[in-house]
Amino acid sequence: MKLRINGQFMDLDEKAITTVEDLLHSLDLGVKTVVVERNQEILLKEQHAATPVKDGDTIEIVHFVGGG
Amino acid sequence: MLTIGSQQFHSRLLLGTGKFSDLDIQSRAVEVSETEILTFAVRRLNLSNPREENFLERLDLKRYTLLPNTAGAVNAEEAVRIARLAKASGLCDMIKVEVIGDPHTLLPDPLETWKACEILLEEGFIVLPYISDDVILAKRLQKLGVHAVMPGASPIGTGRGIINPFNLEIIIEQAEVPVIVDAGIGSPKDAAFAMELGADGVLLNSAVSGANDPVKMAEAMKLAVQAGRLGYEAGRIPVKRYAAASSPQEGMITK
């Protein structure tokens, strides 16, 4: 399946990745706190496991960086 | 004590976390500054290096309150989206509303800032708008219910210090919420000056991160904020046109 993640098109295995949680695991983020938005809908961490990812989805994965 | 919303802080210095050259130096600067509130920006994760070390991971989140900003937003809609993303982290409910109206001066757009504040207040955020030193805007935002106002001393990153103390003083005089002077602070004297004017706090970033020795400057800023606050509380002497001798005028042996 093709997803658009942070503006980049990525081809992912739709058998291995069916939820947002799977997607985050596959990205190997370690301990990072990230927030995910799927098709403009912001997800709480608790929603990651139950939120499906589907072909054509637009995903934003953001985090806190240094800023003033 | 500085009170924002229902939270109380001992330190009146708020520190930005941007543009530090090195995470170790940054950690030490934050430590010696004794700040309790740190600002952050919300950005896309770099997918080609998702495990890249990040300052937030080093922080003991029990000791610091996070104040994410909406930097990058040019209108209310974008600011609200960034604020919601920040809150969804579960790490904070404060937001620095920053809606930039012009890329050269980085001055905030008052109308879009206003709209964003209105929406975010309704959603239960603790809202701290970054604004110009506009007396009426500060008043109007306060009426809207913001939890603090953050007028700039001068444009972001310029280090020009306080260019309109007159306006800042009036904003402070009429404020019923904390006034935090944000942006444009260049040196400790600027931070002390802001506090002497009666500001409740100072938010700065580049003045520390860009200093030759950020750790030493962080300490200098801590002391400047404390000195300025003490001076304000002590009440300074009036400014006079002519000299007034500090030694007694009576009993002089030369008369």
Interface residues (C-beta under 8 A of the other chain):
Chain A: I5 N6 G7 Q8 M10 L27 D28 L29 G30 V31 K32 T33 V34 V35 E37 I42 L43 L44 K45 E60 I61 V62 H63 F64 V65 G66 G67 G68
Chain B: G16 T17 G18 K19 F20 Q26 T39 F40 A41 V42 R43 R44 L45 L47 P50 R51 N54 F55 L56 E57 L66 P68 N69 A71 R84 L85 A86 A88 S89 G90 L91 I156 A183 L203 L204 N205 S206
